[in-house]
């Protein structure tokens, strides 16, 4: 897809912010590694060559009897006897981290939580689960949750702001009062109460947080629609018989999206922070889920195991810092003062076009 002149200027402005530019690539690299988490951290081999055949345990179920064992249940590939059976007639290719987020590590040699070793790079938590694997899965679920919540909350907030700003009048007045009342509610306490009533899950938490997160973009979009609705081209479109929906979507919304896109990285950061806070308090994802907030809570409860709190804090700090830096770059990229800085004035442009003709 080719960018127009304005798009190229925006991209150049974004690249000019070196911190934002490299933060974007670093964040994408980390996300690309954690997105296929099952292929990076798993207690099942990626590939098995056994007795002349190939097996893919990471994708399919294989009973122990398929490798010469006695049971019809799934093979415990980490068990010494199962490994000996497979390696007697073939070989196995393991992921970089041979543990899932819920794998209980055996033969630690000391009570859990155990410190970092060559086998467990960041140690284990208080339930003998590998911290590295939980961080990989936790980073993925946090980013996916944040992206999903940012998408839906932005959609609702942009729609609400567009209706307020375009129609104005009593509708705008009533909606503003409703938003003021709704935003004054103690959000965290209500989320804790609601999360304690229902069984927490990914989609339940998404819906609960969506109840309060959609207001972040309403003010920006509303102001842009209020400013643009009386412009000449909008009046011309209305005079030509264009519908209100067509005017809002085709003529005003592109201008409002410039301001909305500048806020998206910050909306994503707040969504991840909200999920981490609920997990830390014990009202987030179901027990056993790979949660960064739950890992921080374990660090608080196990002060003699500093690798728990430090590793969780480091991942969250790096993630949010990268998103904030990217947000600053996006804000600079969509700043009209920087987009058209150095652009030739209209008269000079006309002269250049005339000479080219």
NORKAWO-V739912 format. One record per residue. N is the residue number from 1. OMEGA is omega in degrees with one decimal (* if undefined). Layout:
((N | OMEGA) (N | OMEGA))
This chain:
((1 | -178.4) (2 | 177.5) (3 | 173.1) (4 | -179.2) (5 | 178.8) (6 | 178.5) (7 | 177.6) (8 | 177.0) (9 | 178.1) (10 | 179.7) (11 | 177.0) (12 | 177.5) (13 | 178.0) (14 | 179.7) (15 | 179.0) (16 | 174.1) (17 | -171.9) (18 | 179.5) (19 | 178.9) (20 | -177.5) (21 | -179.7) (22 | 174.6) (23 | 177.8) (24 | -178.4) (25 | 178.2) (26 | 178.5) (27 | 179.1) (28 | 179.2) (29 | 179.2) (30 | 180.0) (31 | 178.3) (32 | 178.5) (33 | -175.8) (34 | -178.2) (35 | 173.1) (36 | -172.5) (37 | -179.4) (38 | 179.3) (39 | -179.0) (40 | -179.0) (41 | -177.5) (42 | 176.8) (43 | 173.6) (44 | 177.8) (45 | 175.2) (46 | -176.2) (47 | 175.9) (48 | 171.1) (49 | -174.8) (50 | 174.1) (51 | 176.4) (52 | -179.9) (53 | 178.8) (54 | -179.6) (55 | -178.5) (56 | -176.8) (57 | -179.4) (58 | -178.7) (59 | -172.9) (60 | 176.9) (61 | 175.3) (62 | 177.2) (63 | 178.6) (64 | -179.4) (65 | 178.5) (66 | -179.2) (67 | 176.3) (68 | 179.4) (69 | -175.3) (70 | -170.5) (71 | 177.4) (72 | 176.6) (73 | -177.7) (74 | -177.8) (75 | 174.3) (76 | -169.9) (77 | 177.7) (78 | 180.0) (79 | -176.6) (80 | -178.4) (81 | 178.7) (82 | 177.5) (83 | -179.6) (84 | 178.1) (85 | -177.7) (86 | -176.3) (87 | 176.2) (88 | -178.6) (89 | -179.1) (90 | -177.5) (91 | -178.4) (92 | 173.6) (93 | -176.5) (94 | 171.8) (95 | 179.6) (96 | 176.6) (97 | -174.1) (98 | 179.3) (99 | 168.1) (100 | -179.3) (101 | -178.2) (102 | -179.6) (103 | 175.2) (104 | -176.5) (105 | 179.5) (106 | 174.0) (107 | 178.7) (108 | -178.6) (109 | 177.0) (110 | -177.5) (111 | 175.5) (112 | 2.5) (113 | -177.9) (114 | -177.5) (115 | 179.7) (116 | 176.9) (117 | 176.5) (118 | 178.6) (119 | 177.5) (120 | -169.4) (121 | -179.9) (122 | 178.5) (123 | 178.3) (124 | 178.8) (125 | -174.8) (126 | 174.6) (127 | 175.9) (128 | 175.4) (129 | -175.5) (130 | -176.8) (131 | 179.9) (132 | 179.4) (133 | -179.9) (134 | 176.5) (135 | 179.5) (136 | 178.7) (137 | -179.8) (138 | 176.4) (139 | -179.0) (140 | -176.7) (141 | 177.7) (142 | -179.3) (143 | 179.2) (144 | 176.9) (145 | 179.7) (146 | 178.8) (147 | 179.8) (148 | 179.9) (149 | 178.6) (150 | 179.9) (151 | -176.3) (152 | 179.5) (153 | 177.2) (154 | 179.3) (155 | 179.9) (156 | -179.0) (157 | 178.3) (158 | 179.2) (159 | 179.5) (160 | 178.5) (161 | 179.0) (162 | 179.1) (163 | 179.1) (164 | -174.7) (165 | -175.9) (166 | -175.8) (167 | 177.6) (168 | 175.2) (169 | -177.2) (170 | 179.1) (171 | 178.5) (172 | -179.4) (173 | -178.8) (174 | -178.6) (175 | 177.7) (176 | 178.9) (177 | 178.3) (178 | -179.9) (179 | 178.6) (180 | 178.4) (181 | -176.9) (182 | -178.8) (183 | 179.6) (184 | 178.6) (185 | 177.0) (186 | -170.4) (187 | -175.0) (188 | 179.5) (189 | 178.6) (190 | 178.3) (191 | 178.6) (192 | 179.5) (193 | -179.3) (194 | -179.8) (195 | 178.0) (196 | 179.6) (197 | -178.1) (198 | 175.6) (199 | -174.6) (200 | 174.3) (201 | -178.1) (202 | -174.4) (203 | 175.6) (204 | 178.7) (205 | 178.4) (206 | 179.3) (207 | -179.9) (208 | 179.4) (209 | 178.5) (210 | 179.1) (211 | -174.1) (212 | -174.4) (213 | -174.7) (214 | -175.3) (215 | -173.6) (216 | -176.9) (217 | -175.4) (218 | -176.0) (219 | -179.1) (220 | -178.3) (221 | 178.9) (222 | 179.7) (223 | -179.7) (224 | 178.8) (225 | 176.8) (226 | -178.8) (227 | -170.1) (228 | -169.4) (229 | 179.7) (230 | 176.3) (231 | -174.8) (232 | -176.8) (233 | 175.9) (234 | 176.0) (235 | 179.2) (236 | 178.7) (237 | 178.4) (238 | 179.1) (239 | 179.1) (240 | 174.8) (241 | 178.6) (242 | 180.0) (243 | 179.1) (244 | -179.6) (245 | 179.0) (246 | 179.0) (247 | -178.6) (248 | -173.7) (249 | -171.7) (250 | -170.7) (251 | -175.2) (252 | -175.4) (253 | 178.0) (254 | 177.0) (255 | -179.6) (256 | -178.7) (257 | 178.2) (258 | 178.4) (259 | -178.2) (260 | -179.6) (261 | 178.5) (262 | -178.3) (263 | -173.4) (264 | 178.4) (265 | 179.0) (266 | 174.2) (267 | 177.8) (268 | 179.1) (269 | -179.9) (270 | 177.9) (271 | 178.3) (272 | 179.0) (273 | 179.5) (274 | 178.6) (275 | 179.7) (276 | 179.5) (277 | 178.9) (278 | 177.7) (279 | 179.1) (280 | -179.3) (281 | 179.0) (282 | -179.9) (283 | -176.3) (284 | -177.7) (285 | -179.3) (286 | -179.6) (287 | -179.1) (288 | 179.3) (289 | 178.0) (290 | -172.0) (291 | 176.6) (292 | 177.9) (293 | 178.5) (294 | 177.4) (295 | 175.0) (296 | 177.9) (297 | 175.8) (298 | 177.3) (299 | 177.2) (300 | -177.5) (301 | -178.8) (302 | -177.0) (303 | 177.1) (304 | 177.1) (305 | -173.6) (306 | -179.1) (307 | 179.1) (308 | -178.8) (309 | -177.4) (310 | -179.7) (311 | 177.5) (312 | 178.6) (313 | -178.3) (314 | -179.1) (315 | -179.7) (316 | -179.2) (317 | 179.4) (318 | -178.9) (319 | -177.2) (320 | 178.1) (321 | 178.9) (322 | 180.0) (323 | 178.4) (324 | 178.1) (325 | 177.5) (326 | 178.0) (327 | 176.8) (328 | 177.7) (329 | 177.5) (330 | 177.6) (331 | 177.5) (332 | -177.3) (333 | -177.7) (334 | 177.7) (335 | -177.3) (336 | -179.7) (337 | 178.9) (338 | 179.6) (339 | -174.8) (340 | 176.2) (341 | -179.6) (342 | 178.0) (343 | -179.8) (344 | 178.0) (345 | -175.9) (346 | -177.5) (347 | 179.4) (348 | 178.2) (349 | 179.8) (350 | 178.6) (351 | 179.2) (352 | 177.8) (353 | 179.9) (354 | 178.2) (355 | 179.4) (356 | 179.0) (357 | *))
